[in-house]
Amino acid sequence: MSFLERTACKLFSTPGRDPFVDKSPKRLATPSMTSISKFSLPSSETSRSSSASSFSSASSFWTSPAPSRWPRYLPSSVRNTVSKRQIAVVVCLLLALLVWVIPQPHTWRRRVIHITVQQQVANPYQVLRPISETISTANKHPPDPMHWLEQNSNNKHAENTGLGLLKSVPSLGHLSAKPRAALISLVRNSELPGLMQSMRQLEFRWNRKYNYPWIFFNDEPFSDEFKAATQNLTSAKCYYEVVPKEHWSLPDWIDEGRFMNSLEYLGAIGVGKGWMVSYRHMCRWNSGFFYKHPRLRDFDWYWRVEPDVHFFCDIDYDIFRFMRDNNMKYGFNMNILDDARSFPSLWSRTRSFINAHPELIHPDADLDWLLDSHNSGDYNNCQFFSNFEIGDLNFFRGEANERYFDWLDRGGGFYYERFGDAPIHTLSVAMFVPKSEIWFFRDIGYQHDINRHCPPQSSHRCSCDPTPVDENFYRLVPLESPQKKPDDTCIRQFLGGNWLAKKDGWSQEIERAFGGDGYQGYVAKGLD
């Protein structure tokens, strides 16, 4: 054979590997039966057996006693008894507990604000205490409100702070019972929009964290619309009460003809709401009947809330705990002048009551700040603005306040004149409570009609512009009123001490001669 013939014979007769297979982009091959069976549809029996197999494998995941390969460091008793299902349940419980404990997202921003505020405030709680020599020092361990605020702020006693039910578990420092207190409002069905505004703001600023109940009073039954709307604004309990008829009607000792003449006269001279019969009933009820209502028998404290008011500041402590723990009887927000034409005989009747019952006057009572030494020692017409007031119901139920109210009521001043609950509460508190048990809530921003109060140095928690301490002093006194204003503003007379100090060379007469109001000469500024 030639060389070519021998080479061809060897190439085709000897098995070998195709040198182009590995370099080919695609390998062409006939699919085997095994590969075809992977893509073919199973028969019914095959499908049934495979589904049963998958079901048994899925259920075996939860019922298998333990994986075959647990870590060797686990005890054999654990490896043989702990199932995957138990592990899954435990993991779910741990995740749920973690979600339960972590504060809700809407609280994160507030906490960051309180932590990162760089503003240095010398008096963060805006505490202003009256300075008076008449404050008793008999108690060797008197309450310290400033210390209480330092220890109990930052929503320490709040119920809704993102901790869920864990917050209700007593812990060290939280063993005292929650005060028996309520938010109360005398309101008509027609005033629902205004009340909803007041509720929204107070709930957002404070009560959504503390869940104190709301009690609404009316001289007629509340409508279903009123009940539904107010209940939608709070998670706290709501009560709807009707004022007893005998507390909202003309007493039998009142001369109706004289009463009608009073309505006509006070309306003619421009006394605010002096012509309204319902307003006289309201002032009388707020003065001496609200605390007698059966619904309030189970409560010791109240916070009065009016329709159409504004609350500007976040409040991060329990107001009622503060009142109770510091032995406070009455709290106010504004101390301003009232129109003296509304109650011309109020002070003379009060003075006759003091002379008839001197034993009822508290030994540490301070009435000096309510008397005008330049006007024969008469009442200077200063009052705690009572549409914002927080008080001790047991004080109003006490003998001294009850006898004082009955004395005024029998004299007919609510109908022959227009006695208001604000001056009556002010005089009652001044006579029967020492100044140390009266609290100025300067830290709460509040507005009622034209009177507005906003604490200074509180931009991090209040949505209002700060107002001086003397703001609103005579806004309730119309220009046509001939009454003489006192030498000092009401709140400064209440506080006393350095708050009354005047600048050297300053004269009230000269200031008024040049168009001023005569109250700009104080050394202590109104925003201090």
LINJODA-V70029 format. One record per helix or strand of 2 or more residues. SS is the DSSP state (H for helix, E for strand). FROM is the first residue (numbers start at 1). LEN is the number of residues. If there is no record, write none. Layout:
SS_FROM_LEN / SS_FROM_LEN
This chain:
H_3_11 / H_33_7 / H_44_20 / H_76_6 / H_84_18 / H_105_12 / H_145_8 / H_164_5 / E_181_6 / H_189_22 / E_213_6 / H_224_8 / E_238_5 / H_245_3 / H_256_13 / H_277_12 / H_290_3 / H_294_5 / E_301_4 / E_309_3 / H_319_7 / E_330_3 / E_335_3 / H_340_3 / H_346_11 / H_358_3 / H_368_3 / E_371_2 / E_378_2 / E_382_3 / E_389_4 / H_393_5 / H_399_12 / H_413_4 / H_421_12 / H_435_3 / E_438_3 / E_446_3 / E_451_3 / H_490_6 / H_497_4 / H_508_6
